[in-house]
Amino acid sequence: MEGVRYEKDGRLHTDTAGQVVLAAGAYRTPQLLMLSGIGPAAELERMGIEVTHGLEGVGGNFQDHAVVHVTFEAAMDLEVAWTLSRLRLMARTSPGMDHGDFSASLRPPTRIEGVGTLLPLSVQLLEQEASGRIRLPSLDARDFPVVETGLLEDPKDVERMVAAMEFLRDLARTAPMREFYGAVRNPAPHEDWATFARSTYDSYHHASGTCRMGPADDPASVVDQRLRVHGLDNLWVADASIMPEVTHANTNATVYVIGERVAEFLSSAG
Ligand SMILES: Cc1cc2nc3c(=O)[nH]c(=O)nc-3n(C[C@H](O)[C@H](O)[C@H](O)COP(=O)(O)OP(=O)(O)OC[C@H]3O[C@@H](n4cnc5c(N)ncnc54)[C@H](O)[C@@H]3O)c2cc1C
């Protein structure tokens, strides 16, 4: 690794540096590595890119949190401008687990003419069995990479999402929730909740894991515990892509810590 080429104000620049830190996020960091010839040989060859440093893990292990909304009829007349607390519930889909694998949050009411006032609750699944992958769309770094999220593709993930949705349905029937939450409207009780989850889920925007940290003898890992890219001595990655697993919480605070840690590693690397 000798330096970087970049475009600024319509002009191309080249800079050399003894230490290069790539921090373009879980979508763009693997894209830039692959465009630089660093990544899985098959993916680079597919795009006609010369492999300068084969690293199978680049772009793999994509993880995020899937979100599904369960919408209830309001049990009382609510102002749509109702203020909600930023309460977050952490729970587990199976009593045998030693940690929570989903979180749930309150969503503001909406009023629909002819339907009434609706109150959604949302579930965020905090673990992902089937990880996804980032692929190159072209040889142009400005093009958005192809994202295969893997979200809700593994039957276990779908099962856990449905269990979490059912938990919320049951929770809403207990006091004092039932003063506010009436019948479940969406998904309808007779509907297939797994199909509903798979066809309506959204991303919680917590993309991570696409240049995962791990030991050099693990072919799926990209950086070591000091965030240095395996096999290269002056390239670091410092963003959400290094997380081996997506956090069981929102990702931003962890990314700050990753940035602070790489600053320490760089100063001690000389
Ligand atoms: C809509 C939304 C809401 C979110 N809300 C929350 C929240 O409430 N709480 C929370 O904890 N997390 C939240 N997150 C997640 C959090 O923002 C991310 O986990 C975090 O920002 C990831 O940091 P990062 O450094 O890995 O990537 P990024 O923050 O994406 O930083 C990457 C940077 O690299 C730049 N870049 C990329 N490619 C290039 C290139 N080719 N050339 C030059 N620059 C480039 C980008 O412009 C960007 O500035 C949210 C995310 C989104 C999208």
The ligand as a Tripos MOL2 file, in Angstrom:
@<TRIPOS>MOLECULE
LIG
   53    58     1     0     0
SMALL
NO_CHARGES

@<TRIPOS>ATOM
      1 C1        -30.6350    7.0870    8.7970 C.3       1 LIG1
      2 C2        -29.7200    6.5510    9.8620 C.ar      1 LIG1
      3 C3        -30.0280    6.7420   11.2000 C.ar      1 LIG1
      4 C4        -29.1940    6.2130   12.1990 C.ar      1 LIG1
      5 N1        -29.5000    6.4360   13.5140 N.ar      1 LIG1
      6 C5        -28.6840    5.9820   14.4750 C.ar      1 LIG1
      7 C6        -28.9480    6.2400   15.8470 C.ar      1 LIG1
      8 O1        -29.9380    6.8880   16.1990 O.2       1 LIG1
      9 N2        -28.0790    5.7270   16.7640 N.ar      1 LIG1
     10 C7        -26.9920    4.9980   16.4250 C.ar      1 LIG1
     11 O2        -26.2530    4.5500   17.3040 O.2       1 LIG1
     12 N3        -26.7110    4.7390   15.1360 N.ar      1 LIG1
     13 C8        -27.5170    5.2340   14.1510 C.ar      1 LIG1
     14 N4        -27.2420    4.9810   12.8420 N.ar      1 LIG1
     15 C9        -26.0630    4.1670   12.5210 C.3       1 LIG1
     16 C10       -24.7700    4.9670   12.5760 C.3       1 LIG1
     17 O3        -24.9600    6.2010   11.9320 O.3       1 LIG1
     18 C11       -23.6780    4.1410   11.8720 C.3       1 LIG1
     19 O4        -23.5190    2.8820   12.5110 O.3       1 LIG1
     20 C12       -22.3300    4.8610   11.9080 C.3       1 LIG1
     21 O5        -22.4170    6.1680   11.3780 O.3       1 LIG1
     22 C13       -21.3380    4.0560   11.0890 C.3       1 LIG1
     23 O6        -20.1170    4.7300   11.1070 O.3       1 LIG1
     24 P1        -19.0090    4.4120   10.0320 P.3       1 LIG1
     25 O7        -17.8620    5.2930   10.3450 O.co2     1 LIG1
     26 O8        -18.8350    2.9500    9.9440 O.co2     1 LIG1
     27 O9        -19.6580    4.8470    8.6310 O.3       1 LIG1
     28 P2        -20.2450    6.2510    8.1600 P.3       1 LIG1
     29 O10       -20.7930    7.0270    9.3130 O.co2     1 LIG1
     30 O11       -21.1460    5.9290    7.0100 O.co2     1 LIG1
     31 O12       -18.9500    7.0480    7.6480 O.3       1 LIG1
     32 C14       -18.3330    6.7530    6.4290 C.3       1 LIG1
     33 C15       -17.8910    8.0550    5.8000 C.3       1 LIG1
     34 O13       -17.1020    7.7660    4.6500 O.3       1 LIG1
     35 C16       -17.4980    8.6220    3.6050 C.3       1 LIG1
     36 N5        -17.2140    7.9470    2.3240 N.ar      1 LIG1
     37 C17       -17.7190    6.7760    1.8790 C.ar      1 LIG1
     38 N6        -17.2050    6.4710    0.6680 N.ar      1 LIG1
     39 C18       -16.3490    7.4630    0.3550 C.ar      1 LIG1
     40 C19       -15.5240    7.7050   -0.7590 C.ar      1 LIG1
     41 N7        -15.4590    6.8640   -1.8210 N.pl3     1 LIG1
     42 N8        -14.7690    8.8410   -0.7680 N.ar      1 LIG1
     43 C20       -14.8220    9.6950    0.2930 C.ar      1 LIG1
     44 N9        -15.6020    9.5100    1.3810 N.ar      1 LIG1
     45 C21       -16.3430    8.4060    1.4090 C.ar      1 LIG1
     46 C22       -18.9850    8.8440    3.8330 C.3       1 LIG1
     47 O14       -19.4150   10.0210    3.1820 O.3       1 LIG1
     48 C23       -19.0450    8.9230    5.3390 C.3       1 LIG1
     49 O15       -18.8220   10.2310    5.7890 O.3       1 LIG1
     50 C24       -28.0420    5.5060   11.8320 C.ar      1 LIG1
     51 C25       -27.7090    5.3350   10.4730 C.ar      1 LIG1
     52 C26       -28.5420    5.8670    9.4990 C.ar      1 LIG1
     53 C27       -28.1640    5.6890    8.0420 C.3       1 LIG1
@<TRIPOS>BOND
     1     1     2 1
     2     2     3 ar
     3     2    52 ar
     4     3     4 ar
     5     4     5 ar
     6     4    50 ar
     7     5     6 ar
     8     6     7 ar
     9     6    13 1
    10     7     8 2
    11     7     9 ar
    12     9    10 ar
    13    10    11 2
    14    10    12 ar
    15    12    13 ar
    16    13    14 ar
    17    14    15 1
    18    14    50 ar
    19    15    16 1
    20    16    17 1
    21    16    18 1
    22    18    19 1
    23    18    20 1
    24    20    21 1
    25    20    22 1
    26    22    23 1
    27    23    24 1
    28    24    25 2
    29    24    26 1
    30    24    27 1
    31    27    28 1
    32    28    29 2
    33    28    30 1
    34    28    31 1
    35    31    32 1
    36    32    33 1
    37    33    34 1
    38    33    48 1
    39    34    35 1
    40    35    36 1
    41    35    46 1
    42    36    37 ar
    43    36    45 ar
    44    37    38 ar
    45    38    39 ar
    46    39    40 ar
    47    39    45 ar
    48    40    41 1
    49    40    42 ar
    50    42    43 ar
    51    43    44 ar
    52    44    45 ar
    53    46    47 1
    54    46    48 1
    55    48    49 1
    56    50    51 ar
    57    51    52 ar
    58    52    53 1
@<TRIPOS>SUBSTRUCTURE
     1 LIG1         1 GROUP 0 **** ****
